[in-house]
């Protein structure tokens, strides 16, 4: 996980340094700026080294002939390595031994005439900027579900891009953040210039990178394929197709078994790292299953749980309660991150700065995740696994149950919408908070494409269980691990992250959250301590390379 920033809309090198410094919390293992003097184009990168820890894997990466450059944020999984590593190493002169970034660089070079089609072979979580120096041509790309953030904007007919909004605003102060999350209306007369690179798309800018009219957005993963009874991956909005799909029912045992196979494969595919790996364990069914599968692969896996304490006696069966049960049952060492309400209040504003959102539903978990990620990094970890995504696949939210549960089509459409919108809320909030707090990369196997594809093929009649255990959601998932995980954990009732760790009281603080958001992102009043936390010894750390 890293931070990228670049473009041709900078008045001088200091603006680039300011932008890169503002997102330095995304990586301090290598901080580099490339300046292509002829085109006056910049590519810069903050590296969090996870695969191939050598300095030769620092980014941006430039091809041997210096005609192509890549700034990459994310990870490519094992299947991509197996399919392309040997082939491309025979064809190109690599300077690293195991860098997934360099593998992607030469893959894009090899497919530069049809990058849109080539994107379909990428297996990982990622966003990137790929620059063709000779043609002065830029391509921005993002994975199919949008696990990682990437923004861009045009100012004075020139482009700037960054992993976070604060990078854009620090580098180009005229940009204002009004409506990136699409739920907040811009002030009257304000122009929304900051755009999101949407999941499953590439953004290309040609013709010397001048002007919005030369910007083209192309979708490589539609995420709504036509219904096909022979291969019923179901993203349909048609009641007729839904009825056809339901006829394909192969029974609960089949769906439980096959879903588990795909989840196990996803966990294994994502277990690629040259640094230690840990996991988040809330004691909920999703994180418990991920921890259980990781334990089978790595017997020494350690887990973390966050809990907000108060003066009153803790009597609720909350995340900490169940996490202790799960850690003992699975034989996993558990690190408890206990945070006071005073700590939460003191860090509320900074959590908004970190997560770049004004919604209490996102800020309330983000502030707890800051403390969680600090502790994870203090214990020496850069990579943590989590259970995000299962609630979207199975649409196991209270509002879905209240408003969509009686109608199979409405329920199915809701889960498709939840997955399509993940990049606007939970995914990006978690990524930004975890990176800001401890420079920690979160991996989410439930959001593997094969897992999602199969999950949406599970007939709607299996939304909940029907054998007397209380109408509990995610029946297929729970049944897949029946007999291996205790009933107390397997059938634990659903709680939100906020409820489980006790930050749901922040719902009453929405006015305060709005005020803080306006100060930080509209009025640009950012406390120096926030900037200093990212900057460190930034002037000595950033390396600038001038190229022709």
C-alpha positions in Angstrom: 0.0 0.0 0.0 1.4 3.4 -1.0 0.6 6.9 -2.0 0.8 8.3 -5.5 0.7 11.9 -6.8 1.5 13.6 -10.1 0.4 15.5 -13.1 1.4 18.7 -15.1 -0.5 21.3 -13.1 2.3 22.4 -10.7 4.0 25.8 -10.7 7.2 24.4 -9.2 8.7 21.4 -7.5 7.7 22.7 -4.1 4.0 22.2 -4.8 4.7 18.6 -5.7 6.7 18.2 -2.5 3.8 19.7 -0.5 1.3 17.3 -2.1 3.5 14.2 -1.6 4.3 15.3 2.0 0.6 15.6 2.9 0.1 11.9 2.1 3.4 10.6 3.4 1.4 8.6 6.0 0.8 6.2 3.1 4.4 5.2 3.1 7.8 6.2 4.3 10.0 3.4 3.0 10.8 5.4 -0.2 9.7 8.9 -1.2 10.6 9.8 -4.7 9.6 12.5 -7.3 10.4 12.1 -11.0 10.3 15.3 -13.2 10.2 14.9 -16.9 11.5 18.3 -17.9 10.6 18.2 -21.6 6.8 17.7 -20.8 7.0 19.3 -17.4 5.3 16.3 -16.0 5.7 14.9 -12.5 5.3 11.3 -11.1 5.8 10.8 -7.4 5.4 8.0 -4.9 5.4 7.3 -1.1 6.2 3.6 -0.6 5.1 1.2 2.0 7.4 -1.8 1.2 5.6 -5.2 1.4 6.7 -7.2 -1.6 10.4 -7.1 -2.5 11.8 -4.8 0.2 14.9 -3.8 -1.8 15.5 -0.2 -2.8 15.5 -1.3 -6.4 11.7 -1.8 -6.0 11.2 1.8 -5.0 8.8 3.8 -7.1 8.0 5.4 -9.5 9.4 2.6 -11.6 10.8 3.5 -15.0 11.5 1.1 -17.8 15.0 0.3 -19.0 14.6 2.5 -22.1 13.1 5.3 -19.9 10.0 5.5 -22.1 7.5 4.3 -19.6 6.9 5.1 -15.9 4.6 3.5 -13.3 3.4 4.7 -9.9 1.5 1.8 -8.3 -0.5 1.5 -5.1 -1.7 -1.9 -4.0 -0.8 -5.6 -4.4 -1.0 -8.1 -7.2 -2.1 -11.6 -6.0 -0.5 -15.0 -6.6 -2.5 -15.9 -9.8 -1.1 -12.8 -11.6 2.4 -13.8 -10.8 1.9 -17.4 -11.9 0.4 -16.3 -15.2 2.8 -13.6 -16.3 6.0 -13.5 -14.2 8.1 -16.0 -16.1 6.8 -14.9 -19.5 7.6 -11.2 -19.0 11.0 -11.8 -17.3 12.1 -13.7 -20.4 11.1 -10.7 -22.6 12.2 -7.7 -20.5 15.2 -6.9 -18.4 13.9 -6.7 -14.8 15.9 -4.9 -12.1 14.0 -6.5 -9.1 13.6 -10.1 -8.1 10.0 -10.2 -6.7 8.4 -6.7 -7.2 4.8 -6.9 -8.3 5.0 -3.3 -9.3 7.7 -4.0 -11.8 5.8 -7.0 -13.1 2.8 -4.7 -13.6 5.0 -2.1 -15.3 6.2 -4.5 -18.0 2.7 -6.1 -18.3 1.3 -2.6 -19.2 4.2 -1.9 -21.6 3.6 -5.3 -23.2 -0.1 -4.4 -23.6 0.1 -0.6 -24.1 -1.9 -0.7 -27.4 -4.9 -2.2 -25.6 -4.7 -1.5 -21.9 -8.4 -1.6 -21.5 -8.6 -5.3 -22.5 -5.4 -6.1 -20.6 -7.0 -4.8 -17.3 -9.2 -7.9 -17.3 -6.2 -10.1 -16.5 -5.2 -8.1 -13.4 -5.8 -9.9 -10.1 -5.2 -7.8 -7.1 -6.2 -4.6 -5.2 -4.8 -1.6 -6.9 -4.8 1.8 -8.5 -2.0 3.2 -10.7 -0.7 5.9 -12.9 1.0 4.7 -16.1 2.9 7.4 -18.1 4.1 7.0 -21.7 6.9 9.6 -21.9 7.3 9.8 -25.7 3.6 10.2 -26.4 3.0 12.3 -23.2 0.1 10.1 -22.5 -1.3 9.2 -19.1 -3.5 6.3 -18.0 -5.0 6.0 -14.5 -6.5 2.7 -13.5 -8.4 1.1 -10.6 -9.4 -2.4 -9.6 -12.9 -3.8 -10.2 -14.3 -3.2 -6.7 -12.3 0.0 -5.8 -10.4 -1.3 -2.7 -8.0 1.6 -3.0 -8.7 5.3 -3.6 -7.6 7.5 -6.5 -8.7 11.0 -7.4 -7.9 13.5 -10.2 -8.8 17.0 -11.2 -8.3 19.4 -14.1 -7.2 23.0 -13.2 -6.2 25.5 -15.9 -6.7 22.7 -18.5 -4.0 20.5 -16.9 -4.3 17.4 -14.7 -3.3 16.5 -11.2 -3.9 13.1 -9.5 -3.5 11.7 -6.0 -4.3 8.8 -3.7 -6.1 11.2 -1.4 -7.9 14.5 -1.6 -5.5 16.1 0.8 -2.7 15.5 -1.7 -4.6 17.4 -4.4 -5.4 20.3 -2.1 -1.9 20.6 -0.7 -0.4 20.6 -4.2 -3.0 22.8 -5.9 -4.6 25.0 -3.2 -7.3 26.3 -5.5 -9.1 23.0 -5.5 -11.9 22.6 -3.0 -13.3 19.4 -1.8 -17.1 19.6 -1.8 -18.8 16.6 -3.2 -16.3 13.7 -3.7 -18.5 11.3 -1.6 -21.6 12.3 -3.6 -23.7 12.8 -0.5 -22.7 16.3 0.3 -23.9 19.2 -1.8 -21.4 21.9 -2.9 -22.0 25.5 -1.8 -24.0 27.5 -4.2 -21.8 28.6 -7.2 -19.0 26.2 -6.3 -17.6 24.0 -9.1 -16.7 20.5 -8.2 -13.4 19.8 -9.9 -12.2 16.8 -7.9 -13.2 13.5 -9.5 -13.0 9.9 -8.5 -11.4 7.2 -10.7 -14.3 4.8 -10.6 -13.8 1.1 -9.9 -13.3 -1.0 -13.0 -12.3 1.9 -15.2 -9.3 3.6 -16.7 -9.0 7.3 -17.3 -6.8 8.2 -20.3 -5.5 11.7 -21.1 -3.8 12.2 -24.5 -2.9 15.1 -26.7 -0.1 16.4 -24.5 -2.2 16.1 -21.3 -4.1 19.3 -22.1 -7.8 19.8 -21.4 -10.7 17.9 -20.1 -11.9 17.3 -23.7 -8.9 15.0 -24.2 -9.8 12.9 -21.1 -11.5 9.6 -21.8 -13.1 7.3 -19.3 -13.4 3.6 -20.3 -14.9 0.8 -18.3 -13.2 -2.6 -18.4 -15.3 -4.3 -15.7 -19.0 -3.5 -16.1 -20.0 -5.5 -13.0 -23.4 -6.1 -14.5 -23.0 -8.9 -17.1 -26.0 -10.2 -18.9 -27.8 -13.1 -17.2 -26.8 -16.5 -18.6 -28.6 -19.6 -17.3 -25.5 -21.7 -18.4 -23.2 -19.5 -16.2 -25.6 -17.7 -13.8 -23.5 -15.0 -12.3 -26.4 -12.9 -11.3 -26.2 -9.1 -11.4 -29.6 -8.9 -12.9 -32.3 -6.3 -12.2 -34.9 -8.3 -14.0 -37.6 -10.3 -12.2 -37.8 -12.7 -15.1 -34.1 -13.4 -14.9 -34.3 -13.8 -11.1 -37.0 -16.5 -11.5 -34.8 -18.3 -14.1 -31.9 -18.1 -11.7 -33.9 -19.5 -8.8 -34.6 -22.6 -10.9 -30.9 -23.3 -11.0 -31.0 -24.0 -7.2 -28.4 -26.7 -6.4 -29.1 -26.9 -2.7 -27.7 -25.3 0.4 -24.8 -27.8 0.9 -23.5 -27.0 -2.6 -23.6 -23.3 -2.1 -22.0 -23.5 1.3 -19.2 -25.8 0.1 -18.5 -23.9 -3.1 -18.5 -20.5 -1.4 -16.0 -21.8 1.2 -13.7 -23.1 -1.5 -13.5 -19.7 -3.1 -13.0 -17.9 0.2 -10.2 -20.3 1.2 -8.5 -19.7 -2.2 -8.9 -16.0 -1.8 -7.2 -16.1 1.6 -4.3 -18.1 0.1 -4.0 -15.9 -3.0 -3.7 -12.8 -0.8 -1.1 -14.4 1.6 1.8 -12.9 -0.4 4.1 -10.6 1.6 7.7 -10.2 2.6 6.6 -8.7 5.9 4.7 -10.2 8.8 0.9 -10.6 8.6 -1.8 -10.2 11.3 -5.6 -10.1 11.4 -8.4 -8.1 12.9 -10.6 -10.2 15.2 -13.8 -8.6 16.4 -15.4 -12.0 17.3 -18.0 -11.5 14.6 -18.6 -14.3 12.1 -16.7 -12.6 9.2 -13.5 -11.8 11.0 -13.6 -15.1 13.0 -13.8 -17.1 9.7 -10.9 -15.1 8.2 -8.8 -15.7 11.3 -9.7 -19.4 11.3 -8.5 -19.7 7.7 -5.4 -17.7 8.3 -4.5 -19.9 11.3 -4.6 -23.0 9.1 -2.0 -21.3 6.8 0.0 -19.5 9.5 -0.1 -21.2 13.0 1.5 -18.1 14.6 -0.9 -15.5 13.3 -1.8 -12.8 15.9 -5.0 -10.8 16.1 -6.2 -7.4 17.2 -9.4 -6.0 18.6 -10.4 -2.4 19.5 -12.7 -1.5 22.3 -13.9 1.9 23.6 -14.1 1.8 27.4 -16.1 3.9 29.8 -16.4 4.4 33.6 -19.5 2.2 33.8 -19.1 -1.5 34.3 -18.8 -3.4 31.0 -21.7 -5.9 30.9 -22.5 -6.1 27.2 -21.5 -9.0 25.0 -19.5 -6.8 22.7 -16.6 -7.3 20.3 -14.1 -7.7 23.1 -16.2 -10.3 24.8 -16.5 -12.4 21.6 -12.9 -11.8 20.4 -11.6 -13.3 23.6 -13.7 -16.4 23.1 -12.6 -16.7 19.5 -8.9 -16.2 20.2 -9.0 -18.9 22.9 -11.0 -21.3 20.7 -8.7 -20.7 17.7 -5.5 -20.6 19.6 -4.6 -17.1 18.5 -2.8 -14.5 20.5 -5.1 -11.5 20.9 -3.9 -7.9 21.4 -6.6 -5.7 23.0 -6.6 -2.1 22.0 -8.6 -0.3 24.8 -9.4 3.3 24.1 -11.2 5.8 26.4 -14.1 8.1 25.3 -11.8 11.0 26.0 -9.3 9.6 23.5 -12.1 9.3 20.9 -13.2 12.9 21.4 -9.6 14.2 21.3 -9.0 12.4 18.0 -12.4 12.9 16.4 -11.3 15.9 14.2 -8.1 14.1 13.1 -10.1 11.0 12.1 -12.1 13.2 9.8 -8.9 14.6 8.3 -7.7 11.0 7.9 -10.8 9.5 6.4 -11.9 12.6 4.3 -15.6 12.1 5.1 -18.3 14.0 7.0 -20.7 11.1 7.7 -20.9 9.9 11.3 -21.4 6.3 10.0 -17.9 6.4 8.6 -16.2 8.7 11.1 -17.3 6.6 14.1 -15.4 3.5 12.9 -12.5 5.5 11.5 -11.6 7.1 14.8 -11.4 3.6 16.4 -9.4 2.3 13.5 -6.8 5.0 14.0 -6.0 3.6 17.4 -6.2 0.0 16.1 -3.7 0.7 13.3 -1.3 2.6 15.6 -1.2 -0.5 17.8 -0.8 -2.9 14.9 2.2 -0.9 13.5 3.7 -0.6 17.0 3.8 -4.4 17.2 5.8 -4.5 13.9 3.1 -5.3 11.3 2.4 -3.7 8.0 -0.3 -6.1 6.7 -3.6 -7.0 8.4 -6.5 -9.1 7.2 -10.1 -8.2 7.8 -13.7 -9.4 7.2 -15.0 -6.5 5.2 -17.3 -7.4 2.3 -19.3 -10.3 3.6 -22.2 -8.0 4.8 -22.5 -6.6 1.2 -22.5 -10.0 -0.5 -25.2 -11.3 1.8 -26.9 -7.8 2.3 -26.9 -8.4 6.0 -27.7 -5.0 7.2 -30.7 -4.0 9.4 -32.2 -1.6 6.9 -32.1 -4.2 4.2 -33.9 -6.7 6.4 -36.6 -4.1 7.3 -37.3 -2.8 3.8 -36.2 -5.5 1.3 -36.4 -8.8 3.1 -39.9 -9.8 2.0 -39.1 -9.2 -1.7 -36.4 -11.5 -3.1 -35.7 -9.2 -6.1 -35.4 -6.1 -4.0 -33.1 -7.9 -1.6 -30.9 -9.2 -4.4 -30.8 -5.8 -6.1 -29.8 -4.3 -2.8 -26.8 -6.5 -2.4 -25.6 -5.6 -5.9 -26.0 -2.0 -5.0 -24.1 -2.4 -1.8 -21.2 -4.0 -3.6 -21.2 -1.4 -6.3 -21.1 1.4 -3.7 -18.5 -0.1 -1.3 -15.8 2.2 -2.8 -17.8 5.3 -1.7 -18.0 4.4 2.0 -16.5 1.5 4.0 -13.6 0.5 1.8 -12.0 3.9 1.3 -12.7 5.0 4.9 -11.0 2.0 6.3 -8.1 2.2 3.9 -7.4 5.9 4.7 -7.9 5.5 8.4 -5.6 2.4 8.7 -2.9 4.1 6.5 -3.1 7.4 8.3 -2.9 5.8 11.7 -0.2 3.2 11.4 0.8 2.9 7.7 -1.0 -0.5 7.7 -2.3 -2.3 4.6 -5.8 -3.9 5.0 -6.6 -7.1 2.9 -10.1 -8.2 2.5 -10.5 -11.7 0.9 -14.4 -11.5 0.9 -13.9 -8.9 -1.9 -12.0 -11.2 -4.1 -13.7 -11.3 -7.5 -14.4 -15.0 -7.5 -15.9 -14.8 -4.0 -18.2 -12.0 -5.0 -19.2 -13.6 -8.3 -20.2 -16.8 -6.6 -21.8 -15.1 -3.6 -24.2 -13.3 -5.9 -25.2 -16.6 -7.5 -26.5 -17.9 -4.2 -30.4 -18.1 -4.5 -32.3 -15.6 -2.4 -34.1 -18.4 -0.5 -30.9 -18.9 1.4 -30.8 -15.4 2.8 -31.2 -16.6 6.4 -31.4 -19.9 8.2 -34.6 -21.9 8.7 -33.7 -24.4 11.4 -34.7 -22.5 14.5 -31.6 -20.5 15.3 -33.3 -17.1 15.3 -33.6 -16.0 11.7 -29.9 -15.1 11.6 -28.5 -13.7 8.4 -25.6 -15.0 6.3 -26.8 -18.6 6.7 -24.7 -20.0 3.8 -21.5 -18.5 5.2 -22.2 -19.8 8.8 -23.2 -23.3 7.6 -19.9 -23.6 5.6 -18.0 -23.7 8.9 -20.5 -25.6 11.0 -18.8 -28.1 13.3 -15.5 -26.3 13.1 -16.3 -23.0 14.8 -18.4 -23.1 18.0 -22.1 -22.2 17.9 -21.6 -19.3 20.2 -19.4 -17.6 17.6 -21.0 -19.1 14.5 -24.5 -17.9 15.4 -23.5 -14.6 17.1 -26.2 -11.9 16.2 -25.1 -9.2 13.8 -23.6 -6.0 15.2 -22.2 -3.1 13.3 -18.5 -2.1 13.9 -19.7 1.0 15.8 -22.0 -1.1 18.1 -19.4 -3.7 18.7 -16.6 -1.3 19.8 -18.9 1.4 21.3 -18.5 4.4 19.0 -22.1 4.4 17.9 -22.8 7.3 20.3 -21.1 9.6 17.8 -24.3 9.6 15.9 -25.3 12.5 18.2 -22.1 14.4 17.1 -23.1 14.9 13.5 -23.2 18.7 13.8 -19.7 18.7 15.3 -18.5 16.4 12.6 -19.9 18.7 9.9 -18.2 21.6 11.5 -14.8 19.9 11.6 -15.2 18.7 8.0 -15.9 22.3 6.8 -12.9 23.6 8.7 -10.5 21.0 7.2 -11.6 20.6 3.6 -13.6 23.7 2.7 -11.9 26.4 4.7 -8.5 24.6 4.6 -7.8 25.2 8.3 -5.6 22.2 9.0 -3.9 22.0 12.4 -0.1 21.9 12.0 0.2 18.8 14.2 -1.8 16.8 11.6 0.6 18.0 8.8 3.7 17.4 11.0 2.5 13.8 11.7 2.8 13.2 8.0 5.8 15.3 7.2 8.5 14.2 9.6 11.9 15.1 8.1 10.3 15.5 4.7 12.9 17.7 3.1 15.6 15.2 3.8 13.4 12.2 2.8 12.0 13.1 -0.6 14.4 12.3 -3.5 13.9 14.3 -6.7 15.1 12.9 -10.1 15.2 15.1 -13.2 14.7 13.3 -16.5 14.7 14.6 -20.0 
